[in-house]
Amino acid sequence: MALGYMYDLRTHPVRYLLAQGVDVSISPDDPGFFDATGTTLDYVYIYLAWGLDLRDMKQLCLNSIKHASTDEEHKKELTEFFNDRW
């Protein structure tokens, strides 16, 4: 939303993308440039706008780990950490 490409999250095609099996994730983009402090509020917005359930939210979180810019061992650790606390 910071870039202005989507003025209303309810019109985003994410439900179609998820149904097609596309790995969708919510990630901070250029936090220094946009003065971003995390993604918690982003998750609240998408939960409300896209009508997601907890299963969808969990998958978005796991996709974020899966596609993170880190090595596979760290991804494994993050996934285990996340699953232990979900």
PDB file of N, CA, C and O in Angstrom:
ATOM      1  N   MET A   1       0.817  -1.191   0.000  1.00  0.00           N
ATOM      2  CA  MET A   1       0.000   0.000   0.000  1.00  0.00           C
ATOM      3  C   MET A   1       0.860   1.254   0.000  1.00  0.00           C
ATOM      4  O   MET A   1       0.446   2.306  -0.485  1.00  0.00           O
ATOM      5  N   ALA A   2       2.063   1.127   0.551  1.00  0.00           N
ATOM      6  CA  ALA A   2       2.938   2.296   0.630  1.00  0.00           C
ATOM      7  C   ALA A   2       3.289   2.822  -0.752  1.00  0.00           C
ATOM      8  O   ALA A   2       3.496   4.023  -0.926  1.00  0.00           O
ATOM      9  N   LEU A   3       3.357   1.928  -1.740  1.00  0.00           N
ATOM     10  CA  LEU A   3       3.698   2.345  -3.096  1.00  0.00           C
ATOM     11  C   LEU A   3       2.500   2.897  -3.858  1.00  0.00           C
ATOM     12  O   LEU A   3       2.667   3.511  -4.912  1.00  0.00           O
ATOM     13  N   GLY A   4       1.311   2.688  -3.343  1.00  0.00           N
ATOM     14  CA  GLY A   4       0.119   3.228  -3.973  1.00  0.00           C
ATOM     15  C   GLY A   4      -0.457   2.366  -5.086  1.00  0.00           C
ATOM     16  O   GLY A   4      -1.318   2.831  -5.833  1.00  0.00           O
ATOM     17  N   TYR A   5      -0.004   1.119  -5.216  1.00  0.00           N
ATOM     18  CA  TYR A   5      -0.529   0.247  -6.264  1.00  0.00           C
ATOM     19  C   TYR A   5      -1.927  -0.275  -5.932  1.00  0.00           C
ATOM     20  O   TYR A   5      -2.731  -0.529  -6.829  1.00  0.00           O
ATOM     21  N   MET A   6      -2.206  -0.432  -4.650  1.00  0.00           N
ATOM     22  CA  MET A   6      -3.509  -0.930  -4.214  1.00  0.00           C
ATOM     23  C   MET A   6      -4.129   0.109  -3.277  1.00  0.00           C
ATOM     24  O   MET A   6      -3.602   0.387  -2.200  1.00  0.00           O
ATOM     25  N   TYR A   7      -5.238   0.666  -3.702  1.00  0.00           N
ATOM     26  CA  TYR A   7      -5.906   1.659  -2.862  1.00  0.00           C
ATOM     27  C   TYR A   7      -6.918   1.011  -1.930  1.00  0.00           C
ATOM     28  O   TYR A   7      -7.307   1.591  -0.915  1.00  0.00           O
ATOM     29  N   ASP A   8      -7.340  -0.199  -2.287  1.00  0.00           N
ATOM     30  CA  ASP A   8      -8.314  -0.914  -1.479  1.00  0.00           C
ATOM     31  C   ASP A   8      -7.909  -2.385  -1.478  1.00  0.00           C
ATOM     32  O   ASP A   8      -8.041  -3.068  -2.494  1.00  0.00           O
ATOM     33  N   LEU A   9      -7.418  -2.872  -0.345  1.00  0.00           N
ATOM     34  CA  LEU A   9      -6.931  -4.248  -0.263  1.00  0.00           C
ATOM     35  C   LEU A   9      -8.000  -5.274  -0.600  1.00  0.00           C
ATOM     36  O   LEU A   9      -7.674  -6.396  -0.987  1.00  0.00           O
ATOM     37  N   ARG A  10      -9.259  -4.914  -0.464  1.00  0.00           N
ATOM     38  CA  ARG A  10     -10.334  -5.855  -0.766  1.00  0.00           C
ATOM     39  C   ARG A  10     -10.378  -6.237  -2.236  1.00  0.00           C
ATOM     40  O   ARG A  10     -10.965  -7.259  -2.591  1.00  0.00           O
ATOM     41  N   THR A  11      -9.760  -5.425  -3.103  1.00  0.00           N
ATOM     42  CA  THR A  11      -9.766  -5.719  -4.537  1.00  0.00           C
ATOM     43  C   THR A  11      -8.506  -6.470  -4.986  1.00  0.00           C
ATOM     44  O   THR A  11      -8.361  -6.774  -6.170  1.00  0.00           O
ATOM     45  N   HIS A  12      -7.624  -6.763  -4.082  1.00  0.00           N
ATOM     46  CA  HIS A  12      -6.397  -7.494  -4.421  1.00  0.00           C
ATOM     47  C   HIS A  12      -6.758  -8.929  -4.819  1.00  0.00           C
ATOM     48  O   HIS A  12      -7.627  -9.532  -4.190  1.00  0.00           O
ATOM     49  N   PRO A  13      -6.116  -9.484  -5.841  1.00  0.00           N
ATOM     50  CA  PRO A  13      -6.458 -10.835  -6.308  1.00  0.00           C
ATOM     51  C   PRO A  13      -5.859 -11.965  -5.478  1.00  0.00           C
ATOM     52  O   PRO A  13      -5.687 -13.070  -5.993  1.00  0.00           O
ATOM     53  N   VAL A  14      -5.543 -11.730  -4.240  1.00  0.00           N
ATOM     54  CA  VAL A  14      -4.845 -12.724  -3.429  1.00  0.00           C
ATOM     55  C   VAL A  14      -5.648 -14.011  -3.246  1.00  0.00           C
ATOM     56  O   VAL A  14      -5.062 -15.093  -3.242  1.00  0.00           O
ATOM     57  N   ARG A  15      -6.956 -13.927  -3.097  1.00  0.00           N
ATOM     58  CA  ARG A  15      -7.753 -15.144  -2.915  1.00  0.00           C
ATOM     59  C   ARG A  15      -7.608 -16.056  -4.137  1.00  0.00           C
ATOM     60  O   ARG A  15      -7.510 -17.275  -3.996  1.00  0.00           O
ATOM     61  N   TYR A  16      -7.595 -15.474  -5.317  1.00  0.00           N
ATOM     62  CA  TYR A  16      -7.389 -16.249  -6.541  1.00  0.00           C
ATOM     63  C   TYR A  16      -5.996 -16.867  -6.541  1.00  0.00           C
ATOM     64  O   TYR A  16      -5.835 -18.045  -6.860  1.00  0.00           O
ATOM     65  N   LEU A  17      -4.996 -16.077  -6.186  1.00  0.00           N
ATOM     66  CA  LEU A  17      -3.615 -16.572  -6.160  1.00  0.00           C
ATOM     67  C   LEU A  17      -3.466 -17.732  -5.184  1.00  0.00           C
ATOM     68  O   LEU A  17      -2.833 -18.738  -5.506  1.00  0.00           O
ATOM     69  N   LEU A  18      -4.042 -17.600  -4.001  1.00  0.00           N
ATOM     70  CA  LEU A  18      -3.985 -18.673  -3.009  1.00  0.00           C
ATOM     71  C   LEU A  18      -4.682 -19.933  -3.527  1.00  0.00           C
ATOM     72  O   LEU A  18      -4.189 -21.044  -3.337  1.00  0.00           O
ATOM     73  N   ALA A  19      -5.820 -19.752  -4.176  1.00  0.00           N
ATOM     74  CA  ALA A  19      -6.564 -20.887  -4.724  1.00  0.00           C
ATOM     75  C   ALA A  19      -5.781 -21.597  -5.828  1.00  0.00           C
ATOM     76  O   ALA A  19      -5.957 -22.795  -6.050  1.00  0.00           O
ATOM     77  N   GLN A  20      -4.926 -20.858  -6.511  1.00  0.00           N
ATOM     78  CA  GLN A  20      -4.102 -21.430  -7.576  1.00  0.00           C
ATOM     79  C   GLN A  20      -2.809 -22.035  -7.046  1.00  0.00           C
ATOM     80  O   GLN A  20      -2.009 -22.565  -7.817  1.00  0.00           O
ATOM     81  N   GLY A  21      -2.598 -21.960  -5.729  1.00  0.00           N
ATOM     82  CA  GLY A  21      -1.416 -22.548  -5.120  1.00  0.00           C
ATOM     83  C   GLY A  21      -0.180 -21.669  -5.134  1.00  0.00           C
ATOM     84  O   GLY A  21       0.927 -22.154  -4.903  1.00  0.00           O
ATOM     85  N   VAL A  22      -0.353 -20.391  -5.400  1.00  0.00           N
ATOM     86  CA  VAL A  22       0.777 -19.457  -5.395  1.00  0.00           C
ATOM     87  C   VAL A  22       1.185 -19.193  -3.947  1.00  0.00           C
ATOM     88  O   VAL A  22       0.340 -18.922  -3.094  1.00  0.00           O
ATOM     89  N   ASP A  23       2.472 -19.275  -3.683  1.00  0.00           N
ATOM     90  CA  ASP A  23       2.994 -18.968  -2.346  1.00  0.00           C
ATOM     91  C   ASP A  23       2.979 -17.457  -2.129  1.00  0.00           C
ATOM     92  O   ASP A  23       3.844 -16.738  -2.628  1.00  0.00           O
ATOM     93  N   VAL A  24       2.006 -16.999  -1.393  1.00  0.00           N
ATOM     94  CA  VAL A  24       1.870 -15.582  -1.068  1.00  0.00           C
ATOM     95  C   VAL A  24       2.474 -15.358   0.308  1.00  0.00           C
ATOM     96  O   VAL A  24       2.301 -16.182   1.206  1.00  0.00           O
ATOM     97  N   SER A  25       3.176 -14.254   0.477  1.00  0.00           N
ATOM     98  CA  SER A  25       3.722 -13.920   1.795  1.00  0.00           C
ATOM     99  C   SER A  25       3.563 -12.425   2.041  1.00  0.00           C
ATOM    100  O   SER A  25       3.407 -11.634   1.110  1.00  0.00           O
ATOM    101  N   ILE A  26       3.608 -12.066   3.299  1.00  0.00           N
ATOM    102  CA  ILE A  26       3.562 -10.666   3.702  1.00  0.00           C
ATOM    103  C   ILE A  26       4.945 -10.326   4.226  1.00  0.00           C
ATOM    104  O   ILE A  26       5.417 -10.913   5.200  1.00  0.00           O
ATOM    105  N   SER A  27       5.585  -9.376   3.571  1.00  0.00           N
ATOM    106  CA  SER A  27       6.972  -9.062   3.908  1.00  0.00           C
ATOM    107  C   SER A  27       7.186  -7.558   3.927  1.00  0.00           C
ATOM    108  O   SER A  27       6.578  -6.831   3.141  1.00  0.00           O
ATOM    109  N   PRO A  28       8.053  -7.087   4.825  1.00  0.00           N
ATOM    110  CA  PRO A  28       8.378  -5.661   4.818  1.00  0.00           C
ATOM    111  C   PRO A  28       9.229  -5.345   3.599  1.00  0.00           C
ATOM    112  O   PRO A  28      10.083  -6.139   3.206  1.00  0.00           O
ATOM    113  N   ASP A  29       8.996  -4.202   3.012  1.00  0.00           N
ATOM    114  CA  ASP A  29       9.744  -3.789   1.828  1.00  0.00           C
ATOM    115  C   ASP A  29      10.462  -2.486   2.123  1.00  0.00           C
ATOM    116  O   ASP A  29       9.827  -1.465   2.389  1.00  0.00           O
ATOM    117  N   ASP A  30      11.774  -2.519   2.076  1.00  0.00           N
ATOM    118  CA  ASP A  30      12.579  -1.322   2.321  1.00  0.00           C
ATOM    119  C   ASP A  30      12.184  -0.609   3.611  1.00  0.00           C
ATOM    120  O   ASP A  30      11.775   0.551   3.577  1.00  0.00           O
ATOM    121  N   PRO A  31      12.305  -1.306   4.768  1.00  0.00           N
ATOM    122  CA  PRO A  31      11.846  -0.714   6.031  1.00  0.00           C
ATOM    123  C   PRO A  31      12.500   0.626   6.348  1.00  0.00           C
ATOM    124  O   PRO A  31      11.857   1.494   6.939  1.00  0.00           O
ATOM    125  N   GLY A  32      13.740   0.811   5.975  1.00  0.00           N
ATOM    126  CA  GLY A  32      14.398   2.093   6.233  1.00  0.00           C
ATOM    127  C   GLY A  32      13.799   3.222   5.418  1.00  0.00           C
ATOM    128  O   GLY A  32      13.641   4.340   5.907  1.00  0.00           O
ATOM    129  N   PHE A  33      13.471   2.923   4.186  1.00  0.00           N
ATOM    130  CA  PHE A  33      12.925   3.935   3.288  1.00  0.00           C
ATOM    131  C   PHE A  33      11.503   4.324   3.663  1.00  0.00           C
ATOM    132  O   PHE A  33      11.156   5.505   3.649  1.00  0.00           O
ATOM    133  N   PHE A  34      10.684   3.340   3.995  1.00  0.00           N
ATOM    134  CA  PHE A  34       9.281   3.597   4.301  1.00  0.00           C
ATOM    135  C   PHE A  34       9.011   3.749   5.789  1.00  0.00           C
ATOM    136  O   PHE A  34       7.859   3.892   6.199  1.00  0.00           O
ATOM    137  N   ASP A  35      10.060   3.719   6.601  1.00  0.00           N
ATOM    138  CA  ASP A  35       9.933   3.851   8.049  1.00  0.00           C
ATOM    139  C   ASP A  35       9.042   2.754   8.632  1.00  0.00           C
ATOM    140  O   ASP A  35       8.284   2.984   9.574  1.00  0.00           O
ATOM    141  N   ALA A  36       9.151   1.556   8.051  1.00  0.00           N
ATOM    142  CA  ALA A  36       8.361   0.420   8.508  1.00  0.00           C
ATOM    143  C   ALA A  36       8.968  -0.156   9.782  1.00  0.00           C
ATOM    144  O   ALA A  36      10.188  -0.171   9.946  1.00  0.00           O
ATOM    145  N   THR A  37       8.120  -0.625  10.673  1.00  0.00           N
ATOM    146  CA  THR A  37       8.596  -1.176  11.933  1.00  0.00           C
ATOM    147  C   THR A  37       8.211  -2.637  12.109  1.00  0.00           C
ATOM    148  O   THR A  37       8.386  -3.189  13.195  1.00  0.00           O
ATOM    149  N   GLY A  38       7.693  -3.273  11.074  1.00  0.00           N
ATOM    150  CA  GLY A  38       7.296  -4.669  11.150  1.00  0.00           C
ATOM    151  C   GLY A  38       6.069  -4.924  10.309  1.00  0.00           C
ATOM    152  O   GLY A  38       5.616  -4.056   9.563  1.00  0.00           O
ATOM    153  N   THR A  39       5.537  -6.125  10.437  1.00  0.00           N
ATOM    154  CA  THR A  39       4.405  -6.511   9.594  1.00  0.00           C
ATOM    155  C   THR A  39       3.137  -6.830  10.388  1.00  0.00           C
ATOM    156  O   THR A  39       2.144  -7.256   9.797  1.00  0.00           O
ATOM    157  N   THR A  40       3.142  -6.641  11.681  1.00  0.00           N
ATOM    158  CA  THR A  40       1.980  -7.006  12.489  1.00  0.00           C
ATOM    159  C   THR A  40       0.712  -6.317  11.997  1.00  0.00           C
ATOM    160  O   THR A  40      -0.314  -6.972  11.816  1.00  0.00           O
ATOM    161  N   LEU A  41       0.768  -5.027  11.781  1.00  0.00           N
ATOM    162  CA  LEU A  41      -0.409  -4.298  11.315  1.00  0.00           C
ATOM    163  C   LEU A  41      -0.799  -4.741   9.908  1.00  0.00           C
ATOM    164  O   LEU A  41      -1.984  -4.775   9.579  1.00  0.00           O
ATOM    165  N   ASP A  42       0.181  -5.080   9.076  1.00  0.00           N
ATOM    166  CA  ASP A  42      -0.112  -5.594   7.738  1.00  0.00           C
ATOM    167  C   ASP A  42      -0.960  -6.862   7.826  1.00  0.00           C
ATOM    168  O   ASP A  42      -1.914  -7.032   7.067  1.00  0.00           O
ATOM    169  N   TYR A  43      -0.604  -7.751   8.758  1.00  0.00           N
ATOM    170  CA  TYR A  43      -1.374  -8.977   8.937  1.00  0.00           C
ATOM    171  C   TYR A  43      -2.800  -8.688   9.403  1.00  0.00           C
ATOM    172  O   TYR A  43      -3.734  -9.373   8.987  1.00  0.00           O
ATOM    173  N   VAL A  44      -2.974  -7.704  10.241  1.00  0.00           N
ATOM    174  CA  VAL A  44      -4.323  -7.322  10.681  1.00  0.00           C
ATOM    175  C   VAL A  44      -5.127  -6.816   9.486  1.00  0.00           C
ATOM    176  O   VAL A  44      -6.275  -7.216   9.291  1.00  0.00           O
ATOM    177  N   TYR A  45      -4.526  -5.941   8.694  1.00  0.00           N
ATOM    178  CA  TYR A  45      -5.219  -5.395   7.520  1.00  0.00           C
ATOM    179  C   TYR A  45      -5.643  -6.495   6.553  1.00  0.00           C
ATOM    180  O   TYR A  45      -6.789  -6.520   6.102  1.00  0.00           O
ATOM    181  N   ILE A  46      -4.727  -7.402   6.234  1.00  0.00           N
ATOM    182  CA  ILE A  46      -5.074  -8.432   5.249  1.00  0.00           C
ATOM    183  C   ILE A  46      -6.084  -9.428   5.804  1.00  0.00           C
ATOM    184  O   ILE A  46      -6.939  -9.927   5.072  1.00  0.00           O
ATOM    185  N   TYR A  47      -5.986  -9.715   7.087  1.00  0.00           N
ATOM    186  CA  TYR A  47      -6.959 -10.614   7.711  1.00  0.00           C
ATOM    187  C   TYR A  47      -8.369 -10.058   7.535  1.00  0.00           C
ATOM    188  O   TYR A  47      -9.295 -10.788   7.182  1.00  0.00           O
ATOM    189  N   LEU A  48      -8.516  -8.789   7.779  1.00  0.00           N
ATOM    190  CA  LEU A  48      -9.824  -8.145   7.670  1.00  0.00           C
ATOM    191  C   LEU A  48     -10.252  -7.954   6.212  1.00  0.00           C
ATOM    192  O   LEU A  48     -11.410  -8.195   5.870  1.00  0.00           O
ATOM    193  N   ALA A  49      -9.336  -7.528   5.367  1.00  0.00           N
ATOM    194  CA  ALA A  49      -9.687  -7.194   3.979  1.00  0.00           C
ATOM    195  C   ALA A  49      -9.908  -8.423   3.106  1.00  0.00           C
ATOM    196  O   ALA A  49     -10.759  -8.404   2.217  1.00  0.00           O
ATOM    197  N   TRP A  50      -9.150  -9.491   3.350  1.00  0.00           N
ATOM    198  CA  TRP A  50      -9.198 -10.648   2.459  1.00  0.00           C
ATOM    199  C   TRP A  50     -10.063 -11.778   2.997  1.00  0.00           C
ATOM    200  O   TRP A  50     -10.207 -12.802   2.329  1.00  0.00           O
ATOM    201  N   GLY A  51     -10.637 -11.628   4.176  1.00  0.00           N
ATOM    202  CA  GLY A  51     -11.498 -12.658   4.721  1.00  0.00           C
ATOM    203  C   GLY A  51     -10.771 -13.974   4.950  1.00  0.00           C
ATOM    204  O   GLY A  51     -11.316 -15.044   4.676  1.00  0.00           O
ATOM    205  N   LEU A  52      -9.552 -13.899   5.449  1.00  0.00           N
ATOM    206  CA  LEU A  52      -8.748 -15.090   5.672  1.00  0.00           C
ATOM    207  C   LEU A  52      -9.132 -15.775   6.975  1.00  0.00           C
ATOM    208  O   LEU A  52      -9.681 -15.149   7.882  1.00  0.00           O
ATOM    209  N   ASP A  53      -8.837 -17.062   7.056  1.00  0.00           N
ATOM    210  CA  ASP A  53      -9.011 -17.763   8.320  1.00  0.00           C
ATOM    211  C   ASP A  53      -7.618 -18.041   8.902  1.00  0.00           C
ATOM    212  O   ASP A  53      -6.604 -17.694   8.297  1.00  0.00           O
ATOM    213  N   LEU A  54      -7.585 -18.660  10.065  1.00  0.00           N
ATOM    214  CA  LEU A  54      -6.299 -18.894  10.729  1.00  0.00           C
ATOM    215  C   LEU A  54      -5.391 -19.815   9.924  1.00  0.00           C
ATOM    216  O   LEU A  54      -4.170 -19.661   9.955  1.00  0.00           O
ATOM    217  N   ARG A  55      -5.971 -20.765   9.209  1.00  0.00           N
ATOM    218  CA  ARG A  55      -5.163 -21.644   8.359  1.00  0.00           C
ATOM    219  C   ARG A  55      -4.447 -20.830   7.281  1.00  0.00           C
ATOM    220  O   ARG A  55      -3.265 -21.047   7.014  1.00  0.00           O
ATOM    221  N   ASP A  56      -5.173 -19.889   6.660  1.00  0.00           N
ATOM    222  CA  ASP A  56      -4.575 -19.014   5.653  1.00  0.00           C
ATOM    223  C   ASP A  56      -3.456 -18.176   6.251  1.00  0.00           C
ATOM    224  O   ASP A  56      -2.384 -18.032   5.662  1.00  0.00           O
ATOM    225  N   MET A  57      -3.723 -17.621   7.435  1.00  0.00           N
ATOM    226  CA  MET A  57      -2.718 -16.765   8.080  1.00  0.00           C
ATOM    227  C   MET A  57      -1.446 -17.555   8.401  1.00  0.00           C
ATOM    228  O   MET A  57      -0.332 -17.067   8.207  1.00  0.00           O
ATOM    229  N   LYS A  58      -1.631 -18.777   8.892  1.00  0.00           N
ATOM    230  CA  LYS A  58      -0.469 -19.613   9.198  1.00  0.00           C
ATOM    231  C   LYS A  58       0.329 -19.877   7.926  1.00  0.00           C
ATOM    232  O   LYS A  58       1.558 -19.810   7.935  1.00  0.00           O
ATOM    233  N   GLN A  59      -0.373 -20.180   6.829  1.00  0.00           N
ATOM    234  CA  GLN A  59       0.336 -20.466   5.579  1.00  0.00           C
ATOM    235  C   GLN A  59       1.101 -19.252   5.082  1.00  0.00           C
ATOM    236  O   GLN A  59       2.215 -19.394   4.578  1.00  0.00           O
ATOM    237  N   LEU A  60       0.532 -18.067   5.213  1.00  0.00           N
ATOM    238  CA  LEU A  60       1.247 -16.851   4.816  1.00  0.00           C
ATOM    239  C   LEU A  60       2.530 -16.693   5.618  1.00  0.00           C
ATOM    240  O   LEU A  60       3.570 -16.323   5.072  1.00  0.00           O
ATOM    241  N   CYS A  61       2.453 -16.974   6.913  1.00  0.00           N
ATOM    242  CA  CYS A  61       3.645 -16.888   7.762  1.00  0.00           C
ATOM    243  C   CYS A  61       4.693 -17.914   7.332  1.00  0.00           C
ATOM    244  O   CYS A  61       5.876 -17.591   7.224  1.00  0.00           O
ATOM    245  N   LEU A  62       4.258 -19.146   7.089  1.00  0.00           N
ATOM    246  CA  LEU A  62       5.199 -20.183   6.666  1.00  0.00           C
ATOM    247  C   LEU A  62       5.797 -19.866   5.298  1.00  0.00           C
ATOM    248  O   LEU A  62       6.971 -20.147   5.057  1.00  0.00           O
ATOM    249  N   ASN A  63       5.004 -19.285   4.405  1.00  0.00           N
ATOM    250  CA  ASN A  63       5.537 -18.870   3.101  1.00  0.00           C
ATOM    251  C   ASN A  63       6.613 -17.807   3.265  1.00  0.00           C
ATOM    252  O   ASN A  63       7.604 -17.800   2.534  1.00  0.00           O
ATOM    253  N   SER A  64       6.416 -16.909   4.227  1.00  0.00           N
ATOM    254  CA  SER A  64       7.415 -15.865   4.477  1.00  0.00           C
ATOM    255  C   SER A  64       8.744 -16.476   4.883  1.00  0.00           C
ATOM    256  O   SER A  64       9.806 -16.013   4.466  1.00  0.00           O
ATOM    257  N   ILE A  65       8.679 -17.511   5.693  1.00  0.00           N
ATOM    258  CA  ILE A  65       9.914 -18.194   6.096  1.00  0.00           C
ATOM    259  C   ILE A  65      10.505 -18.943   4.905  1.00  0.00           C
ATOM    260  O   ILE A  65      11.709 -18.881   4.660  1.00  0.00           O
ATOM    261  N   LYS A  66       9.661 -19.642   4.176  1.00  0.00           N
ATOM    262  CA  LYS A  66      10.110 -20.444   3.026  1.00  0.00           C
ATOM    263  C   LYS A  66      10.867 -19.601   2.008  1.00  0.00           C
ATOM    264  O   LYS A  66      11.840 -20.069   1.416  1.00  0.00           O
ATOM    265  N   HIS A  67      10.433 -18.374   1.802  1.00  0.00           N
ATOM    266  CA  HIS A  67      11.024 -17.521   0.768  1.00  0.00           C
ATOM    267  C   HIS A  67      11.929 -16.427   1.341  1.00  0.00           C
ATOM    268  O   HIS A  67      12.292 -15.483   0.639  1.00  0.00           O
ATOM    269  N   ALA A  68      12.285 -16.559   2.598  1.00  0.00           N
ATOM    270  CA  ALA A  68      13.183 -15.574   3.228  1.00  0.00           C
ATOM    271  C   ALA A  68      14.583 -15.659   2.631  1.00  0.00           C
ATOM    272  O   ALA A  68      15.006 -16.709   2.147  1.00  0.00           O
ATOM    273  N   SER A  69      15.271 -14.569   2.672  1.00  0.00           N
ATOM    274  CA  SER A  69      16.651 -14.500   2.159  1.00  0.00           C
ATOM    275  C   SER A  69      17.624 -14.944   3.239  1.00  0.00           C
ATOM    276  O   SER A  69      18.372 -14.141   3.796  1.00  0.00           O
ATOM    277  N   THR A  70      17.596 -16.234   3.521  1.00  0.00           N
ATOM    278  CA  THR A  70      18.501 -16.811   4.511  1.00  0.00           C
ATOM    279  C   THR A  70      18.778 -18.250   4.111  1.00  0.00           C
ATOM    280  O   THR A  70      18.129 -18.779   3.209  1.00  0.00           O
ATOM    281  N   ASP A  71      19.726 -18.879   4.765  1.00  0.00           N
ATOM    282  CA  ASP A  71      20.085 -20.246   4.388  1.00  0.00           C
ATOM    283  C   ASP A  71      19.035 -21.247   4.865  1.00  0.00           C
ATOM    284  O   ASP A  71      18.201 -20.937   5.716  1.00  0.00           O
ATOM    285  N   GLU A  72      19.094 -22.446   4.302  1.00  0.00           N
ATOM    286  CA  GLU A  72      18.086 -23.472   4.588  1.00  0.00           C
ATOM    287  C   GLU A  72      18.074 -23.903   6.052  1.00  0.00           C
ATOM    288  O   GLU A  72      17.013 -24.205   6.598  1.00  0.00           O
ATOM    289  N   GLU A  73      19.240 -23.935   6.689  1.00  0.00           N
ATOM    290  CA  GLU A  73      19.304 -24.320   8.102  1.00  0.00           C
ATOM    291  C   GLU A  73      18.556 -23.311   8.972  1.00  0.00           C
ATOM    292  O   GLU A  73      17.826 -23.687   9.889  1.00  0.00           O
ATOM    293  N   HIS A  74      18.745 -22.036   8.675  1.00  0.00           N
ATOM    294  CA  HIS A  74      18.039 -20.998   9.432  1.00  0.00           C
ATOM    295  C   HIS A  74      16.535 -21.069   9.175  1.00  0.00           C
ATOM    296  O   HIS A  74      15.741 -20.883  10.097  1.00  0.00           O
ATOM    297  N   LYS A  75      16.141 -21.337   7.933  1.00  0.00           N
ATOM    298  CA  LYS A  75      14.716 -21.490   7.622  1.00  0.00           C
ATOM    299  C   LYS A  75      14.117 -22.646   8.421  1.00  0.00           C
ATOM    300  O   LYS A  75      12.995 -22.550   8.920  1.00  0.00           O
ATOM    301  N   LYS A  76      14.869 -23.734   8.537  1.00  0.00           N
ATOM    302  CA  LYS A  76      14.403 -24.883   9.310  1.00  0.00           C
ATOM    303  C   LYS A  76      14.202 -24.495  10.775  1.00  0.00           C
ATOM    304  O   LYS A  76      13.190 -24.846  11.381  1.00  0.00           O
ATOM    305  N   GLU A  77      15.170 -23.772  11.339  1.00  0.00           N
ATOM    306  CA  GLU A  77      15.067 -23.315  12.724  1.00  0.00           C
ATOM    307  C   GLU A  77      13.853 -22.397  12.917  1.00  0.00           C
ATOM    308  O   GLU A  77      13.108 -22.529  13.888  1.00  0.00           O
ATOM    309  N   LEU A  78      13.671 -21.474  11.984  1.00  0.00           N
ATOM    310  CA  LEU A  78      12.541 -20.545  12.070  1.00  0.00           C
ATOM    311  C   LEU A  78      11.209 -21.279  11.973  1.00  0.00           C
ATOM    312  O   LEU A  78      10.267 -20.967  12.702  1.00  0.00           O
ATOM    313  N   THR A  79      11.134 -22.250  11.076  1.00  0.00           N
ATOM    314  CA  THR A  79       9.904 -23.021  10.909  1.00  0.00           C
ATOM    315  C   THR A  79       9.582 -23.801  12.182  1.00  0.00           C
ATOM    316  O   THR A  79       8.433 -23.826  12.623  1.00  0.00           O
ATOM    317  N   GLU A  80      10.584 -24.430  12.766  1.00  0.00           N
ATOM    318  CA  GLU A  80      10.367 -25.170  14.017  1.00  0.00           C
ATOM    319  C   GLU A  80       9.940 -24.234  15.134  1.00  0.00           C
ATOM    320  O   GLU A  80       9.021 -24.547  15.890  1.00  0.00           O
ATOM    321  N   PHE A  81      10.601 -23.088  15.245  1.00  0.00           N
ATOM    322  CA  PHE A  81      10.248 -22.083  16.242  1.00  0.00           C
ATOM    323  C   PHE A  81       8.792 -21.646  16.068  1.00  0.00           C
ATOM    324  O   PHE A  81       8.028 -21.587  17.031  1.00  0.00           O
ATOM    325  N   PHE A  82       8.432 -21.346  14.839  1.00  0.00           N
ATOM    326  CA  PHE A  82       7.070 -20.897  14.545  1.00  0.00           C
ATOM    327  C   PHE A  82       6.049 -21.977  14.881  1.00  0.00           C
ATOM    328  O   PHE A  82       5.058 -21.714  15.562  1.00  0.00           O
ATOM    329  N   ASN A  83       6.298 -23.195  14.399  1.00  0.00           N
ATOM    330  CA  ASN A  83       5.348 -24.289  14.642  1.00  0.00           C
ATOM    331  C   ASN A  83       5.198 -24.622  16.118  1.00  0.00           C
ATOM    332  O   ASN A  83       4.110 -24.995  16.556  1.00  0.00           O
ATOM    333  N   ASP A  84       6.266 -24.494  16.888  1.00  0.00           N
ATOM    334  CA  ASP A  84       6.196 -24.750  18.331  1.00  0.00           C
ATOM    335  C   ASP A  84       5.291 -23.744  19.027  1.00  0.00           C
ATOM    336  O   ASP A  84       4.694 -24.056  20.058  1.00  0.00           O
ATOM    337  N   ARG A  85       5.186 -22.560  18.481  1.00  0.00           N
ATOM    338  CA  ARG A  85       4.441 -21.499  19.146  1.00  0.00           C
ATOM    339  C   ARG A  85       3.079 -21.220  18.528  1.00  0.00           C
ATOM    340  O   ARG A  85       2.299 -20.462  19.104  1.00  0.00           O
ATOM    341  N   TRP A  86       2.767 -21.802  17.384  1.00  0.00           N
ATOM    342  CA  TRP A  86       1.491 -21.562  16.719  1.00  0.00           C
ATOM    343  C   TRP A  86       0.410 -22.182  17.489  1.00  0.00           C
ATOM    344  O   TRP A  86      -0.754 -22.096  17.099  1.00  0.00           O
TER     345      TRP A  86
END
